[in-house]
Amino acid sequence: MIEAKNVSKWFDGQQILFDVSAKFDTGKTNLIIGQSGSGKTVFMKCLIGLLRPEEGSIAYDGRLIRNMTNDERRQLRMEIGMLFQGSALFDNETVLGNVMFPLKMFSPLTVKEQLERAQFCIRRVGLQESADSKYPSEISGGMQKRVAIARAIALNPKYLFCDEPNSGLDPKTSILIDELLSDITHEYGITTIINTHDMNSVLGIGENIIFINHGHCDWTGNSKNIFRATSKSLNDFVFASKLFQEVKLVLERDTTGKGL
């Protein structure tokens, strides 16, 4: 579990995060949602340790980041996997080469063990046929995301951070990526945190949801109760599209007994 307590962050005298508190459960898909510029990316960077909040604390399974020694921070980094928005794959490396990279850099395993681990991760995301011969430019955007997921789990992380994992993907491929992240999270008991504004992800895998609005944590819940939330800012975000406005009308009719 990762827990943030009363986190506040400033940039050049301007406050970006205001006393944000949240818990992210182990073995669940934890989503941070909000509009662009809401502060959710800054919050995620604080959680990872890329930014240091001026106020508040962040703890990984009870270990406060601010109290860690340099060696303890290095150890924590080994326990974190990261899935970047643009996948951030190496163009000059094959699928296998990309997944091998963190193992070569940080793993104490032998070369043979590294290869076996990389191949296992590639099989886990269903790309074994592309491992040795394909480069990122030769595979689809969805396949690139799966390579990035395989690389992110190569070091068997306890914590997995995903920044807009469905960015640039079609709806069907987005669902496949969501399901893969959810399956891996439950299978390996990872604390997974996903930064997204994709409502399909929210409804599909939102086991624990944190809504950030103008730097404030305005709502917490899950995919089962998000449509019943009373937060105006959350409703404005959720029902921004015409599709979800129609969903809202159906729900309201259902509540009043005048519709479905």
C-alpha positions as CSV (number, residue, x, y, z in Angstrom):
1,M,0.0,0.0,0.0
2,I,1.1,3.5,-0.7
3,E,-0.3,6.3,1.5
4,A,-0.2,10.0,1.0
5,K,-1.1,12.4,3.8
6,N,-1.8,16.1,3.5
7,V,0.5,16.5,0.4
8,S,0.9,20.1,-0.8
9,K,3.1,21.3,-3.6
10,W,4.2,24.7,-4.9
11,F,5.9,25.9,-8.1
12,D,7.3,29.4,-8.2
13,G,5.1,30.6,-5.4
14,Q,1.9,29.0,-7.0
15,Q,0.3,26.2,-5.1
16,I,-0.5,23.2,-7.3
17,L,-1.6,20.6,-4.7
18,F,-3.6,21.4,-1.6
19,D,-3.5,19.0,1.4
20,V,-4.1,15.9,-0.7
21,S,-4.5,12.6,1.2
22,A,-5.1,9.2,-0.5
23,K,-4.5,5.5,0.0
24,F,-3.6,3.1,-2.8
25,D,-4.3,-0.5,-2.1
26,T,-2.1,-3.5,-2.8
27,G,-3.5,-5.9,-5.4
28,K,-5.9,-3.3,-6.8
29,T,-6.0,-1.0,-9.8
30,N,-5.9,2.5,-8.2
31,L,-6.8,5.3,-10.6
32,I,-6.0,9.0,-10.3
33,I,-8.4,10.9,-12.5
34,G,-9.0,14.6,-13.4
35,Q,-9.0,17.1,-16.1
36,S,-5.7,18.3,-17.8
37,G,-4.0,20.7,-15.5
38,S,-5.8,19.4,-12.4
39,G,-2.6,18.4,-10.6
40,K,-2.9,14.7,-11.0
41,T,0.4,14.3,-12.8
42,V,2.2,16.5,-10.2
43,F,0.6,14.3,-7.5
44,M,1.9,11.1,-9.3
45,K,5.4,12.5,-9.5
46,C,5.3,13.3,-5.8
47,L,4.2,9.7,-5.1
48,I,7.1,8.3,-7.2
49,G,9.6,10.6,-5.6
50,L,10.4,12.7,-8.7
51,L,9.1,15.7,-6.9
52,R,9.3,16.5,-3.2
53,P,6.2,18.0,-1.6
54,E,6.7,21.1,0.6
55,E,4.2,19.6,3.1
56,G,2.8,16.2,3.9
57,S,4.2,12.7,3.7
58,I,4.3,9.7,1.4
59,A,4.8,6.1,2.7
60,Y,5.4,2.8,0.9
61,D,4.1,0.1,3.1
62,G,4.8,2.2,6.1
63,R,8.2,3.4,4.9
64,L,8.3,7.2,4.8
65,I,10.2,8.5,1.7
66,R,11.4,11.6,3.6
67,N,13.1,9.4,6.2
68,M,14.8,7.1,3.8
69,T,18.6,7.0,3.4
70,N,20.1,7.1,-0.1
71,D,20.5,3.4,-0.1
72,E,16.9,2.9,0.9
73,R,15.8,5.2,-1.8
74,R,17.8,3.2,-4.4
75,Q,16.2,0.0,-3.1
76,L,12.7,1.6,-3.4
77,R,13.5,2.5,-7.0
78,M,14.2,-1.1,-7.7
79,E,10.7,-2.0,-6.4
80,I,9.0,0.5,-8.8
81,G,7.9,-0.2,-12.4
82,M,6.9,2.7,-14.7
83,L,4.8,2.7,-17.8
84,F,5.3,6.0,-19.6
85,Q,2.6,7.7,-21.7
86,G,4.5,7.4,-25.0
87,S,5.9,3.9,-24.1
88,A,9.4,5.4,-24.3
89,L,10.9,2.4,-26.1
90,F,14.3,2.3,-27.7
91,D,14.0,2.4,-31.4
92,N,17.3,0.6,-32.0
93,E,16.4,-2.3,-29.8
94,T,14.1,-5.3,-30.6
95,V,11.2,-6.2,-28.3
96,L,13.5,-8.5,-26.4
97,G,16.2,-5.8,-26.2
98,N,13.8,-3.3,-24.7
99,V,12.6,-5.7,-22.0
100,M,16.1,-6.8,-21.2
101,F,17.3,-3.2,-20.6
102,P,16.3,-2.8,-17.0
103,L,17.5,-6.3,-16.2
104,K,20.9,-5.5,-17.7
105,M,21.1,-2.2,-15.8
106,F,19.8,-3.2,-12.4
107,S,19.4,-7.0,-11.9
108,P,21.9,-9.2,-10.1
109,L,20.7,-12.2,-12.3
110,T,23.1,-14.0,-14.6
111,V,22.7,-13.3,-18.4
112,K,20.9,-16.6,-18.8
113,E,18.5,-15.7,-16.0
114,Q,17.9,-12.2,-17.3
115,L,17.0,-13.7,-20.7
116,E,14.6,-16.2,-19.1
117,R,12.9,-13.4,-17.1
118,A,12.6,-11.2,-20.2
119,Q,11.1,-14.0,-22.2
120,F,8.7,-14.8,-19.5
121,C,7.5,-11.2,-19.3
122,I,7.1,-11.0,-23.1
123,R,5.0,-14.2,-23.0
124,R,2.9,-12.8,-20.3
125,V,1.9,-9.9,-22.5
126,G,1.4,-12.1,-25.5
127,L,4.2,-11.0,-27.7
128,Q,6.5,-14.0,-27.9
129,E,6.3,-14.2,-31.7
130,S,7.7,-10.6,-32.0
131,A,10.4,-10.8,-29.4
132,D,13.6,-11.5,-31.4
133,S,12.9,-9.9,-34.7
134,K,10.6,-6.9,-34.4
135,Y,11.5,-3.3,-33.6
136,P,9.1,-0.7,-32.1
137,S,8.6,0.9,-35.5
138,E,7.5,-2.4,-36.9
139,I,4.6,-3.1,-34.4
140,S,1.3,-1.4,-33.6
141,G,0.7,1.2,-30.9
142,G,-1.1,-1.4,-28.8
143,M,1.8,-3.9,-29.1
144,Q,4.2,-1.1,-28.1
145,K,2.2,-0.6,-25.0
146,R,2.5,-4.3,-24.2
147,V,6.2,-4.2,-24.7
148,A,6.4,-1.3,-22.3
149,I,4.3,-3.2,-19.8
150,A,6.6,-6.2,-20.1
151,R,9.6,-3.9,-19.5
152,A,7.9,-2.3,-16.5
153,I,7.3,-5.7,-14.8
154,A,10.7,-7.1,-15.7
155,L,12.2,-6.4,-12.3
156,N,9.2,-7.9,-10.6
157,P,8.1,-4.6,-9.0
158,K,5.9,-4.2,-5.9
159,Y,4.6,-0.9,-7.2
160,L,3.6,-0.1,-10.8
161,F,2.9,3.5,-12.0
162,C,1.1,4.0,-15.4
163,D,0.9,7.5,-17.0
164,E,-2.1,7.6,-19.4
165,P,-1.5,4.0,-20.6
166,N,-4.3,4.3,-23.2
167,S,-3.1,7.5,-24.8
168,G,-3.4,7.3,-28.6
169,L,-5.0,3.9,-28.7
170,D,-8.4,2.9,-30.2
171,P,-11.2,1.9,-27.8
172,K,-10.8,-1.9,-28.4
173,T,-7.1,-1.8,-27.9
174,S,-7.5,0.4,-24.8
175,I,-9.8,-2.2,-23.2
176,L,-7.1,-4.9,-23.9
177,I,-4.4,-2.8,-22.2
178,D,-6.7,-2.2,-19.2
179,E,-7.5,-5.8,-18.8
180,L,-3.8,-6.7,-19.1
181,L,-2.9,-4.2,-16.4
182,S,-5.7,-5.4,-14.2
183,D,-4.8,-9.1,-14.6
184,I,-1.1,-8.4,-13.8
185,T,-2.0,-6.4,-10.8
186,H,-4.2,-9.2,-9.3
187,E,-1.9,-12.0,-10.4
188,Y,1.2,-10.6,-8.7
189,G,-0.3,-8.5,-5.9
190,I,1.1,-5.2,-7.2
191,T,0.1,-1.8,-6.0
192,T,-0.8,-0.3,-9.4
193,I,-1.5,3.4,-9.8
194,I,-2.9,4.7,-13.1
195,N,-3.0,8.3,-14.1
196,T,-5.9,8.7,-16.6
197,H,-8.8,10.7,-17.9
198,D,-10.2,7.8,-19.9
199,M,-13.7,7.0,-18.6
200,N,-13.7,3.6,-20.2
201,S,-10.7,2.7,-17.9
202,V,-12.5,4.3,-14.9
203,L,-15.6,2.1,-15.5
204,G,-13.7,-1.0,-16.5
205,I,-10.9,-1.3,-13.9
206,G,-11.5,1.5,-11.4
207,E,-11.3,-0.5,-8.1
208,N,-10.1,2.5,-6.2
209,I,-10.5,6.0,-7.7
210,I,-9.1,9.4,-6.6
211,F,-10.5,12.5,-8.3
212,I,-8.2,15.5,-8.3
213,N,-9.8,18.9,-9.1
214,H,-7.7,22.1,-9.1
215,G,-5.2,20.5,-6.8
216,H,-7.7,19.2,-4.3
217,C,-8.9,15.6,-3.7
218,D,-12.6,16.1,-4.3
219,W,-13.8,12.5,-4.2
220,T,-12.7,8.9,-3.6
221,G,-14.7,5.8,-4.6
222,N,-14.8,3.2,-7.2
223,S,-16.4,2.4,-10.6
224,K,-19.6,1.0,-8.9
225,N,-20.5,4.3,-7.2
226,I,-19.0,7.0,-9.4
227,F,-22.3,7.6,-11.2
228,R,-24.0,8.2,-7.9
229,A,-21.5,10.7,-6.6
230,T,-22.8,14.1,-5.4
231,S,-19.6,16.0,-6.2
232,K,-20.5,18.7,-8.8
233,S,-16.9,18.9,-10.1
234,L,-16.8,15.1,-10.5
235,N,-20.1,15.0,-12.3
236,D,-19.0,17.8,-14.6
237,F,-15.9,15.6,-15.4
238,V,-17.7,12.3,-15.7
239,F,-20.7,13.6,-17.8
240,A,-18.7,15.9,-20.1
241,S,-19.4,13.8,-23.2
242,K,-22.8,13.4,-24.9
243,L,-22.6,9.6,-24.4
244,F,-22.3,9.9,-20.6
245,Q,-24.9,12.6,-20.5
246,E,-27.3,10.1,-22.0
247,V,-26.2,7.6,-19.3
248,K,-27.0,10.2,-16.7
249,L,-30.5,10.6,-18.0
250,V,-31.1,6.9,-17.9
251,L,-29.8,6.7,-14.3
252,E,-32.0,9.6,-13.2
253,R,-35.1,8.0,-14.8
254,D,-34.2,4.7,-13.1
255,T,-33.9,6.5,-9.8
256,T,-37.3,8.2,-10.1
257,G,-39.0,5.1,-11.5
258,K,-40.0,7.0,-14.6
259,G,-37.7,5.2,-17.0
260,L,-35.9,1.9,-17.5
